[in-house]
Amino acid sequence: MTNKPRRMFQQVIDDYARLEPEGGDTWNPLHREVELEHRVELLRRLAAGLRAAAVETESLKILDVGCGNGRSTRMYLELGFDPEQLMGVDVRSGALRTARHMHAGIQFLLDEGDGWPLSEGAVPWVSLCTVFSSVRDAEDRRELADRIRRIVPPGGHLFFWDRTHALDFAGGDVLVPSDWFEGFAPVWESPAVVAGYAAHGTTEASDVPTHRATLLRRC
Ligand SMILES: C[S@@+](CC[C@H](N)C(=O)[O-])C[C@H]1O[C@@H](n2cnc3c(N)ncnc32)[C@H](O)[C@@H]1O
């Protein structure tokens, strides 16, 4: 019997094969009211985060890590970014096929477990939209954070949007971006109560935040 080394991020690939089988669009806001609310709150916070960063947006290069089928990448187009400024990366080839089909002008990269073809300090704005909440393994979270730390130059930003807690299948722990992103300083934060979601550990709607946007700046 061979002892095959574990592929980085295999848990995510396995869980998403169930959550969003190839060719699927599980989180289409047209079909799920809660997703519509989620996207609206996310778009609001992304615009606010970009304003808070006070960056020059015209030439800003953006990498959407965990872009899935590209919905979170295409959101930047709504805010006036050019497709050539945008890149997405994911570990799921099927989701990337959809992403490329939806917008051929955005570059989408498949991560096959051995890193990203991006040089150190090459990306001044990284976006992470609902990614860590489905990554269970501490080693995978650390690797993901390390890769982001390498490609963001001093003064560059990380926009982090997610549930307040990981999903149950990913551990259900409280998500605190600063725990992983050493070398980044918090700039701005905005909690959100997304209608239709119950706060972690509850079943009823309340005014307890369900999601949070955090903007971090690389020191
Ligand atoms: C809930 S989906 C969100 C997709 C997209 N960001 C959006 O908002 O529509 C989470 C995505 O993160 C991806 N992902 C998780 N860990 C990853 C990693 N280490 N590298 C790249 N993508 C990852 C998953 O494959 C999945 O497509």
The ligand as an ORCA input file, in Angstrom:
! r2SCAN-3c Opt
* xyz 0 1
  C     -18.597     29.529     -0.172
  S     -17.552     29.446     -1.576
  C     -17.452     31.164     -1.969
  C     -17.153     31.414     -3.431
  C     -17.002     32.869     -3.789
  N     -15.955     33.519     -3.021
  C     -18.293     33.609     -3.631
  O     -18.385     34.461     -2.734
  O     -19.215     33.356     -4.401
  C     -15.908     29.113     -0.918
  C     -14.890     28.831     -2.010
  O     -13.589     28.824     -1.447
  C     -12.828     27.853     -2.149
  N     -11.627     27.545     -1.367
  C     -11.554     27.061     -0.115
  N     -10.271     26.884      0.257
  C      -9.519     27.287     -0.779
  C      -8.125     27.385     -1.005
  N      -7.241     26.998     -0.094
  N      -7.676     27.867     -2.176
  C      -8.557     28.267     -3.106
  N      -9.907     28.198     -2.975
  C     -10.379     27.710     -1.811
  C     -13.804     26.712     -2.342
  O     -13.386     25.807     -3.334
  C     -15.066     27.480     -2.712
  O     -15.168     27.680     -4.097
*
